Amino acid sequence: MNNFLKILEEKSHILADGATGTNLFAMGLETGDPPEPWNIEYQDRIRSLHQGFVDAGSDLFLTNSFGGTSYRLKLHNLEDRVFELNKAAATIAREVADHADRLVVVAGSMGPTGEMIEPHGLMTSREATDAFKAQAEGLAEGGADVLWLETMYAMEELEAALEAVKGVGLPVCATMSFDTAGKTMMGVTPSNLAKRSKDLNLAGFGANCGIGAPDLLATINDIFKNVEPNTVVISKANCGIPEFVDGDIVYSGTEELMSEYVQIAMNSGAKIIGGCCGTTFDHVRAMRRAMDAHVVSFSPTLEEIEQKIGVMSEGSKSIFNGDDSKPTKARRSRRIRA
């Protein structure tokens, strides 16, 4: 059985990893430099990144390949190395996962191209599909268990990516990034994603990044209201709000905040929960303890989220209160079998 499908069957909740960029910056990556070449040049550091999350308790971690399409790599004259860099990313991750003392899943990270599909931009759907296909083939060859489309903002690009990975033979998850208006940059709402997901053949979907944990929790709650009981919902929130401190970007989230976030995300219906920007190994370690100690109870109220996690933007409040806002018993996702 595929490792991803196996862990979905075995665990009621799955802890994902934290930030790739934040932790690589701490290892010496310079702002503006692409992290993907490190899969070849600094394999020990990438191995240390993944091992840090495994040691902290992650059941699933993402490969260092977020910007691994030809469009992103072209910005650094690396567009002819798509397959090589993505395969290397998955190969290193596979080695770390296979040496763990438990089942750990390798998720092949695939971020947006950074371009807009026509008529909004110059990229065609075919060009987007070709770019994602080359990346997916490298990740699959390197040993990824699941392809993980993340931080998507346009439904057209998500559809192009899904067309690209059809023949790869791996499960596919997708997360979109929602802003203060409760929508993606291209106007997709959480309920739009939830309703469309039924036709997209996704093994799991949800939200990542955005502007902070309170707003992401509004997104997750809205998604959960619009899905079937066996749906795998994914929640990967930023660790607080970014701030400039002595010229560096620092995220305000504490270990306590991320622990509260994990438990509220569980109550909100999420099955796979992790951190995004700013989330360190220490945060994930605290999140592991919080997940293991928590028993799912009632879905949260707006007041509970704001009291424990922080103030929610007005747009996200509207999303959160769009349907019946009375607390309801959080449904457990039914196990998925291969």
C-alpha positions in Angstrom: 0.0 0.0 0.0 1.2 3.5 -0.7 2.6 5.1 2.5 0.4 8.1 2.4 -2.8 6.0 2.1 -1.5 3.7 4.8 -0.9 6.5 7.3 -4.4 7.9 6.5 -5.8 4.6 7.5 -3.7 4.1 10.6 -3.9 7.6 12.2 -6.9 9.7 13.1 -4.7 12.8 12.9 -1.4 13.4 11.2 1.2 15.9 12.1 2.9 17.6 9.2 6.2 19.6 9.3 6.9 23.3 9.6 8.6 25.9 7.5 11.2 25.1 4.8 12.4 28.6 4.1 12.5 29.8 7.7 14.7 26.9 8.7 17.0 27.0 5.7 17.6 30.8 6.2 18.8 29.8 9.7 21.2 27.3 8.0 22.7 30.0 5.7 20.4 30.4 2.8 20.5 34.0 1.6 17.4 36.1 0.8 16.7 35.9 -2.9 18.7 32.7 -3.5 16.8 29.6 -4.6 16.8 26.7 -2.1 16.4 23.9 -4.7 20.2 23.8 -5.7 20.9 22.9 -2.1 19.5 19.5 -2.9 22.8 19.0 -4.8 25.2 21.4 -3.2 24.3 21.1 0.5 22.6 17.7 0.9 23.7 17.5 4.5 21.7 20.7 5.4 18.6 19.5 3.6 18.9 16.1 5.3 19.3 18.0 8.6 16.1 20.0 7.8 14.0 16.9 7.3 15.6 15.0 10.2 14.8 17.9 12.5 11.1 17.6 11.7 11.1 13.8 12.0 12.9 14.1 15.4 10.3 16.7 16.5 7.5 14.3 15.7 6.3 15.0 12.2 4.5 12.1 10.5 4.8 13.8 7.1 7.2 16.4 5.7 7.6 18.3 2.4 10.5 18.1 0.1 12.7 21.1 -0.7 11.1 21.7 -4.1 8.5 24.4 -3.7 10.0 26.5 -6.5 10.9 23.5 -8.6 9.1 24.3 -11.9 11.0 25.6 -14.9 9.3 29.0 -14.5 10.6 29.6 -11.0 14.0 28.1 -11.7 14.4 30.2 -14.9 14.8 33.2 -12.6 18.1 31.7 -11.6 19.1 30.2 -14.9 18.3 26.7 -13.7 15.4 25.8 -15.9 17.3 23.0 -17.6 17.7 21.2 -14.2 14.1 20.7 -13.2 14.1 16.9 -13.2 17.6 16.7 -11.5 16.7 19.1 -8.7 13.3 17.6 -8.0 14.6 14.0 -8.0 17.4 15.0 -5.6 14.9 16.7 -3.3 12.8 13.6 -3.1 15.8 11.2 -2.8 17.2 13.0 0.2 13.7 13.1 1.8 13.2 9.4 1.1 16.5 8.5 2.8 15.5 10.3 6.0 12.0 8.9 6.0 13.2 5.3 5.5 15.6 5.6 8.4 12.9 6.7 10.8 11.7 4.3 13.5 8.1 4.7 12.4 6.1 5.4 9.3 7.0 8.8 7.9 5.5 10.2 4.7 7.4 12.1 2.0 5.3 14.8 0.3 6.6 16.2 -2.9 6.2 20.0 -2.6 4.9 21.7 -5.8 4.3 25.5 -5.5 2.8 27.8 -8.1 4.7 28.8 -11.1 4.5 32.5 -10.3 2.9 33.2 -13.6 -0.8 33.8 -14.5 -2.7 31.7 -17.0 -4.3 33.5 -19.9 -6.4 35.6 -20.2 -5.0 37.1 -16.9 -1.4 36.4 -18.0 0.7 35.1 -20.8 1.1 31.4 -19.7 -1.2 28.9 -21.4 -2.8 26.0 -19.6 -0.7 23.6 -21.7 2.5 25.4 -20.7 1.6 25.2 -17.0 0.7 21.5 -17.3 4.1 20.8 -19.0 6.0 22.6 -16.3 4.2 20.8 -13.4 4.6 17.4 -15.2 8.4 17.7 -15.4 8.5 18.6 -11.7 6.2 15.8 -10.7 8.2 13.2 -12.7 11.3 14.1 -10.8 9.7 13.9 -7.4 8.1 10.6 -8.2 11.4 9.2 -9.5 13.1 10.3 -6.3 10.6 8.4 -4.1 7.9 10.8 -3.0 4.8 9.1 -1.5 2.3 11.9 -2.4 2.4 15.0 -4.6 1.6 18.1 -2.5 0.4 21.1 -4.5 0.7 24.1 -2.1 0.0 27.8 -1.8 -2.1 27.8 -4.9 -4.2 30.9 -5.6 -5.9 30.3 -9.0 -8.2 27.4 -9.8 -7.0 27.4 -13.4 -3.4 26.7 -12.3 -4.5 24.1 -9.8 -6.4 22.3 -12.6 -3.4 22.5 -14.9 -1.2 21.0 -12.2 -3.7 18.2 -11.6 -3.8 17.4 -15.3 0.0 17.2 -15.2 0.1 14.6 -12.4 -2.6 12.3 -13.7 -0.2 9.7 -15.1 2.4 9.8 -12.3 0.6 7.2 -10.2 0.8 9.0 -6.8 -2.0 10.4 -4.5 -2.3 14.2 -4.8 -3.1 16.8 -2.1 -3.6 20.5 -2.6 -3.7 23.5 -0.4 -4.6 27.1 -1.4 -3.6 30.3 0.3 -6.4 32.7 1.5 -6.0 36.4 2.4 -7.7 38.9 4.7 -10.8 38.9 2.4 -11.2 35.2 3.1 -10.4 34.5 -0.6 -7.3 33.6 -2.6 -5.7 36.3 -4.7 -7.8 35.2 -7.7 -11.1 35.2 -5.7 -11.5 31.5 -4.8 -13.3 31.1 -1.4 -12.9 28.1 0.9 -16.4 26.8 0.1 -15.6 27.2 -3.7 -12.5 24.9 -3.1 -14.5 22.4 -1.0 -17.3 22.1 -3.6 -14.9 21.8 -6.6 -12.8 19.2 -4.8 -15.4 16.6 -5.4 -14.5 16.7 -9.1 -10.7 17.0 -8.7 -9.9 13.6 -7.3 -7.8 14.8 -4.4 -6.6 12.6 -1.6 -6.7 15.7 0.7 -7.0 19.4 0.5 -7.2 22.6 2.6 -5.2 25.7 3.2 -1.7 26.8 4.0 0.3 30.0 4.6 -2.0 33.1 4.3 -1.8 35.7 7.1 -1.9 33.8 10.3 -3.5 31.0 12.3 -6.8 32.7 13.2 -7.7 33.4 9.6 -6.6 30.0 8.4 -8.8 28.4 11.1 -11.7 30.4 9.6 -10.9 28.9 6.3 -10.7 25.3 7.6 -14.0 25.7 9.4 -15.7 26.9 6.2 -14.1 24.1 4.2 -15.3 21.5 6.7 -18.9 22.7 6.5 -18.9 21.9 2.8 -17.3 18.5 2.5 -18.4 14.9 3.0 -17.5 13.1 6.3 -14.6 11.1 4.8 -12.8 14.1 3.4 -9.1 14.6 4.5 -8.8 18.3 5.4 -5.4 19.9 5.6 -4.4 22.8 7.8 -0.9 24.4 7.7 -0.9 27.9 9.3 1.9 30.4 9.5 3.5 30.8 12.9 2.0 34.1 14.0 2.5 37.3 12.1 5.9 38.3 10.4 7.7 41.3 11.9 11.0 43.0 11.0 13.5 42.7 13.8 17.1 44.0 13.2 16.6 43.6 9.5 15.3 40.0 9.7 11.8 38.7 9.4 10.7 37.1 12.6 7.3 35.4 13.2 5.5 36.2 16.4 4.0 32.7 17.1 5.0 31.0 20.3 5.1 27.3 21.0 2.0 27.8 23.2 0.1 29.5 20.4 0.9 26.8 17.9 -0.2 24.2 20.4 -3.5 25.9 20.8 -3.8 26.1 17.1 -3.3 22.4 16.6 -6.1 21.5 19.0 -8.5 24.0 17.5 -7.6 22.7 14.0 -8.5 19.2 15.2 -11.8 20.4 16.6 -12.4 22.2 13.2 -12.2 19.0 11.3 -8.6 19.0 10.0 -6.9 15.6 9.8 -3.5 16.7 8.6 -2.1 19.6 10.6 1.2 21.4 10.4 2.9 24.8 10.3 3.9 27.0 7.5 6.2 30.1 7.5 8.0 30.7 10.7 7.4 27.3 12.2 10.5 25.8 13.7 11.5 22.4 15.0 10.6 23.6 18.6 7.2 24.7 17.4 6.5 21.3 15.8 7.7 19.5 18.9 5.2 21.4 21.0 2.5 20.7 18.3 3.3 17.0 18.6 2.6 17.0 22.3 -0.6 19.1 21.9 -1.9 16.7 19.2 -1.2 13.6 21.3 -2.8 15.0 24.4 -6.0 16.3 22.7 -9.4 14.6 22.4 -11.6 16.1 19.6 -14.5 18.0 21.0 -16.8 20.7 19.7 -16.0 22.9 16.7 -14.7 26.3 17.9 -16.6 29.6 18.1 -15.2 32.8 16.8 -14.7 34.0 20.4 -12.6 30.9 21.3 -10.3 31.3 18.3 -9.7 35.0 19.0 -9.2 34.4 22.7 -6.7 31.6 22.2 -5.0 32.3 18.8 -5.5 36.0 18.0 -7.8 38.5 16.2 -9.3 37.4 12.9 -9.6 39.8 10.0 -13.0 41.1 9.0 -13.0 39.1 5.8 -12.3 35.9 7.6 -14.9 36.6 10.2 -17.5 36.9 7.4 -16.3 33.5 6.0 -16.5 32.0 9.5 -20.0 33.3 10.2 -21.3 32.6 6.7 -23.3 29.5 7.8 -24.8 28.4 11.1 -22.2 29.5 13.7 -23.6 27.4 16.5 -21.0 24.9 17.8 -21.5 21.4 16.4 -19.8 18.2 17.2 -16.6 17.9 15.2 -16.9 14.9 12.8 -14.0 12.5 12.6 -12.9 11.7 9.1 -13.6 8.1 8.1 -10.6 6.1 7.3 -9.6 5.9 3.7 -8.6 2.5 2.4 -6.6 1.8 -0.8 
